[in-house]
């Protein structure tokens, strides 16, 4: 695996969830997809909410971490 570059990273990350008939949003999976166009590529699918929050913070995706933490606050 190529080391993660410090600049030029592009990403398309996605938080997958379902909405119950009662309107509650239930976390299903966090997808991380990033690349730099020079050989670096990372693709991860994380199904555990706590691990998804931790990983998004490690990679610097603070906005995603906040969105994921909302699922925890909502009882996921």
C-alpha positions in Angstrom: 0.0 0.0 0.0 1.2 3.5 -0.9 1.7 5.9 2.0 -1.0 8.5 2.3 0.1 11.7 0.7 -0.2 15.0 2.6 -1.5 17.0 -0.3 -3.7 16.6 -3.4 -6.1 14.0 -1.9 -9.5 13.8 -3.5 -12.3 11.9 -1.9 -15.9 10.7 -2.3 -16.9 9.5 1.1 -20.4 8.3 1.9 -22.5 7.6 5.0 -25.1 5.0 4.3 -28.2 4.8 6.5 -31.8 3.7 6.5 -34.8 5.6 7.7 -37.4 3.6 9.7 -41.1 4.0 9.2 -41.0 6.1 12.4 -38.5 8.5 10.8 -35.5 7.4 12.7 -32.2 7.3 10.8 -30.2 4.1 11.4 -26.5 3.9 10.5 -25.5 1.1 8.1 -22.0 1.8 6.7 -19.3 4.5 6.2 -17.5 4.3 2.9 -14.1 6.0 2.5 -12.8 6.5 -1.0 -9.8 8.7 -1.6 -7.1 9.1 -4.2 -4.5 11.5 -5.5 -4.2 10.6 -9.2 -0.6 9.6 -8.7 -0.9 6.0 -7.5 -2.4 6.5 -4.0 -5.9 5.0 -3.5 -7.8 4.1 -0.4 -11.1 2.3 -0.2 -12.7 1.3 3.1 -16.2 0.1 4.1 -16.8 0.4 7.9 -20.0 -1.0 9.4 -19.3 -0.3 13.1 -20.4 3.2 14.1 -17.7 3.8 16.7 -15.0 2.6 14.2 -16.4 4.8 11.5 -16.3 7.9 13.8 -12.7 7.1 14.8 -11.5 6.5 11.3 -13.1 9.7 9.9 -11.3 11.7 12.6 -8.0 9.9 11.8 -8.3 10.8 8.2 -9.3 14.4 9.0 -13.0 14.3 7.9 -14.3 16.3 10.8 -17.7 17.1 9.1 -18.3 13.4 8.5 -17.3 12.6 12.1 -19.9 15.1 13.3 -22.6 13.6 11.1 -21.7 10.1 12.3 -21.8 11.2 15.9 -25.4 12.3 15.4 -26.3 8.7 14.8 -24.9 7.8 18.2 -26.8 10.6 19.9 -30.0 9.3 18.1 -29.5 5.9 19.8 -27.7 3.8 17.1 
